[in-house]
Amino acid sequence: MNRLDVIQALMTQKGLKNYLEIGVENGHIFFRIKSRFKVAVDPKFIFDASRRFGKALLNPYNLTNQYFEKTSDDFFAQDAKQVFAGKKLQLALIDGMHEYQFALRDVENTLRYMDDDGVIIMHDCNPQTPGAAGRFEDWETGEWNGDVWRTIIHLRSQRPDLNVFVLDCDQGLGVVTRKKETIPAALPDEAVALTPEQIQNLTYDDLKANRHAWLNLRNETYLYDYFGLRP
Ligand SMILES: C[S@@+](CC[C@H](N)C(=O)[O-])C[C@H]1O[C@@H](n2cnc3c(N)ncnc32)[C@H](O)[C@@H]1O
């Protein structure tokens, strides 16, 4: 299972359509999504107008895409209010700058415009090596997931109004929903209570020793249980 499978299952079975992707790159995921309301945010799209046109021929839903070639912080400061004035967000893929505070701002800003039943998916939440799990400035070579895992621990520690878990697939797919009686957690979560300062000071070895509990790491099939979807 990968992020596209998760997004498509939620769109088709839960009817979540209004879509935001932060960090789009070449549009590998974005252009495949079937929704009439799709918003792309990235300071550097790796595609031009002719690729956009080609993608609209392949998937006509791409005709109504909205593109914002800027950082997510600038998008939320300058455009989001107007973009989401008439339509609340229902589904977001947060896959932009993979650092703790950046991803946290992306989640908090997205929640401001998100429907009560909306879902946020976060990519790269479960790094497997110290090199993959650090800040961008410390990254040397090989896989880089960044420290979005800290964002997950932060949300689980500081936001009791949210349900947060990570699916153990596709580099770790974080799933964030508002806590509601209509979607109780399918399994009880193990509580985490770390301060932002403690979270900032965690090491990869700390993550490794507490991975399951801190990330609320679940087998990918948990997606179906949690949302009541058909596999
Ligand atoms: C891993 S790629 C995204 C891949 C894409 N979501 C996919 O699934 O195919 C990360 C992207 O985040 C973008 N990015 C970096 N900093 C960003 C920021 N501050 N705001 C939004 N996007 C950012 C980069 O330009 C890059 O294209």
The ligand as an SDF file (V2000), in Angstrom:
LIG
                    3D

 27 29  0  0  0  0  0  0  0  0999 V2000
    9.3170   14.4010   -1.7500 C   0  0  0  0  0  0  0  0  0  0  0  0
    8.8830   15.6690   -2.8330 S   0  0  0  0  0  0  0  0  0  0  0  0
    7.1310   15.5020   -2.9830 C   0  0  0  0  0  0  0  0  0  0  0  0
    6.7020   14.2610   -3.7230 C   0  0  0  0  0  0  0  0  0  0  0  0
    5.2460   14.1530   -4.0880 C   0  0  0  0  0  0  0  0  0  0  0  0
    4.3400   14.5380   -3.0310 N   0  0  0  0  0  0  0  0  0  0  0  0
    4.9320   12.7150   -4.4840 C   0  0  0  0  0  0  0  0  0  0  0  0
    4.2990   12.0020   -3.6750 O   0  0  0  0  0  0  0  0  0  0  0  0
    5.3120   12.3240   -5.5850 O   0  0  0  0  0  0  0  0  0  0  0  0
    9.0510   17.0840   -1.7940 C   0  0  0  0  0  0  0  0  0  0  0  0
    8.6950   18.3990   -2.4520 C   0  0  0  0  0  0  0  0  0  0  0  0
    8.5390   19.3640   -1.4230 O   0  0  0  0  0  0  0  0  0  0  0  0
    8.8840   20.6050   -1.9630 C   0  0  0  0  0  0  0  0  0  0  0  0
    9.1280   21.5740   -0.8830 N   0  0  0  0  0  0  0  0  0  0  0  0
   10.2940   21.8580   -0.2600 C   0  0  0  0  0  0  0  0  0  0  0  0
   10.1060   22.8330    0.6420 N   0  0  0  0  0  0  0  0  0  0  0  0
    8.7930   23.1640    0.6030 C   0  0  0  0  0  0  0  0  0  0  0  0
    7.9990   24.1130    1.2800 C   0  0  0  0  0  0  0  0  0  0  0  0
    8.5250   24.9230    2.2110 N   0  0  0  0  0  0  0  0  0  0  0  0
    6.6760   24.1940    0.9750 N   0  0  0  0  0  0  0  0  0  0  0  0
    6.1380   23.3650    0.0430 C   0  0  0  0  0  0  0  0  0  0  0  0
    6.8550   22.4510   -0.6380 N   0  0  0  0  0  0  0  0  0  0  0  0
    8.1590   22.3470   -0.3700 C   0  0  0  0  0  0  0  0  0  0  0  0
   10.0990   20.3220   -2.8310 C   0  0  0  0  0  0  0  0  0  0  0  0
   10.2640   21.3230   -3.8220 O   0  0  0  0  0  0  0  0  0  0  0  0
    9.7500   18.9390   -3.4120 C   0  0  0  0  0  0  0  0  0  0  0  0
    9.2060   19.0600   -4.7000 O   0  0  0  0  0  0  0  0  0  0  0  0
  1  2  1  0
  2  3  1  0
  2 10  1  0
  3  4  1  0
  4  5  1  0
  5  6  1  0
  5  7  1  0
  7  8  2  0
  7  9  1  0
 10 11  1  0
 11 12  1  0
 11 26  1  0
 12 13  1  0
 13 14  1  0
 13 24  1  0
 14 15  1  0
 14 23  1  0
 15 16  2  0
 16 17  1  0
 17 18  1  0
 17 23  2  0
 18 19  1  0
 18 20  2  0
 20 21  1  0
 21 22  2  0
 22 23  1  0
 24 25  1  0
 24 26  1  0
 26 27  1  0
M  CHG  2   2   1   9  -1
M  END
$$$$
